[in-house]
Amino acid sequence: MTLLKNIALAYIRHALTLASGYLLARGLIDQASSQVLLSAGMALAGVAWSTGQKVAANLELQIARKAQPRSA
């Protein structure tokens, strides 16, 4: 895992923990729901990160193909 990915996932995890703690303290969710919220949030963050990497790689590939000189 890259350093950037570790940092981003750490921030996301802390934001989800803060949000679920707030909801838990207000009595809007229970502890089990808090764990589900954290798990689902991390899963969605992983999917979003993976999708972003694939889109970026595809874009780089398209740019490289356009920049490549054509042979006769």
C-alpha positions in Angstrom: 0.0 0.0 0.0 1.3 3.4 -0.9 1.9 6.1 1.7 -0.8 8.3 0.2 -3.3 5.5 0.4 -2.5 4.8 4.0 -2.9 8.5 4.9 -6.1 8.8 3.0 -7.7 5.7 4.5 -6.6 6.8 8.0 -8.4 10.2 7.5 -11.4 8.4 6.2 -11.4 6.0 9.1 -11.1 8.9 11.6 -13.9 10.8 10.0 -16.2 7.8 10.0 -15.3 7.1 13.7 -16.1 10.8 14.5 -19.4 10.6 12.7 -20.5 7.3 14.2 -19.4 8.6 17.7 -21.5 11.7 17.2 -24.5 9.7 16.1 -24.0 7.2 19.0 -23.7 10.0 21.6 -27.0 11.6 20.3 -28.7 8.2 20.6 -29.5 8.1 16.9 -27.8 4.8 16.4 -26.7 1.9 18.7 -23.2 0.4 19.0 -23.9 -2.4 16.5 -25.1 0.2 14.0 -21.9 2.2 14.6 -19.8 -0.8 13.7 -21.8 -1.4 10.6 -21.4 2.3 9.6 -17.7 2.1 10.0 -17.4 -1.1 8.1 -19.6 0.0 5.3 -17.8 3.4 5.1 -14.4 1.7 4.8 -15.6 -0.7 2.2 -17.0 2.2 0.1 -13.8 4.1 0.5 -11.8 1.1 -0.7 -14.1 0.8 -3.8 -13.9 4.5 -4.5 -10.1 4.5 -4.2 -9.8 1.4 -6.5 -12.1 3.0 -9.0 -10.1 6.2 -9.0 -6.8 4.4 -9.5 -8.3 2.4 -12.5 -9.7 5.6 -14.1 -6.3 7.4 -13.6 -4.4 4.4 -15.1 -6.8 4.3 -18.1 -6.3 8.1 -18.6 -2.5 7.7 -18.5 -2.7 4.9 -21.0 -4.9 6.9 -23.4 -2.4 9.9 -23.2 0.5 7.6 -23.8 -1.1 6.1 -26.8 -1.8 9.5 -28.3 1.8 10.7 -27.7 3.3 7.6 -29.3 4.5 8.2 -32.8 2.7 6.2 -35.5 4.8 3.9 -37.6 4.1 3.6 -41.3 
